[in-house]
Amino acid sequence: MVNDAVKYLDLSKVYGSLSLYGNDALDLLDRLTTNNLTDLTDIGMGMGSVLTSNKGRIIDLLYVFKLPDHILVITSYSASKKVKDWIEFYTIMEDVVVEENSERLFHHRVSGAQIDEFFPQMSGLKPFELREITIDSVSCFAFIPDFKSMLSIDLLVPSESAPDLINYLATVSADFIDSEGFDRIRINEGIPVYGKELTSEFNPLEAGLIRHISFNKGCYIGQEVVARLNTYDKVQRQLVKLSLQTPLEHKLIQSGEKTVGVITSTNNGKGLGYVRNAYAAKGTVLKSGKYIVEVIGTV
């Protein structure tokens, strides 16, 4: 019998990771991303931060954690090499070595209101706190992901131990959620992903990632653009949740004959997309070709 109280997702092809070694690793990453990583003073502390281009556009959304001997960086799986190359391009005299983990550190997620009951070793975990735990003899890192309404814990498991974790989840009859189910959940949550909402076409303010931006830190690549957009209120579009009939992504959104946005994700009648500010209010009815598109909330 499936246990509806615990849901399990294998996100190993959604998220990847890098390890940065060396005395200058955190400082270099701080000079490349939007958040104030120098605030990561204690072991296990973490935060989200956006890697931006010199035009202030999104390269990837990162989750950065301080560990005893290195900095752990959660990337998007498809962007992991791009992020690694970007960091290495800006490594000149710094003491920094970047290692790719995506094929040897698998990413899993357990969700549900009762996960503390089934996994008491996760009890009391704070947002963006990385903790090393053991689940049925499987050692892994655990942290709370960037979800809003669903209680979830992300687990980073060595690839050789992943089958043991999956077998244990089967013993508690965890309800497995496939990639389509994950897409439905994250669209409902308004969570952007790489290649759809997180691309070089958009900046982090448009994507609703202001919580991962510090406006009081030192310089980083793209800072002037991001700061100017925020200071002078020049952000012209925003990421919104949509109710729609079209199953197609990357379709333009119109108001009358005027193009006002683009659909970036769809799943089962819901979607995400970017629309101009004047059309982003909840309840605004637009269209995409012959299909009706309605804004049902902002991200």
Order of alpha helices (4+ residues) and beta strands (2+ residues): beta-beta-alpha-beta-beta-beta-alpha-beta-beta-alpha-beta-beta-beta-alpha-beta-alpha-alpha-beta-beta-beta-beta-beta-beta
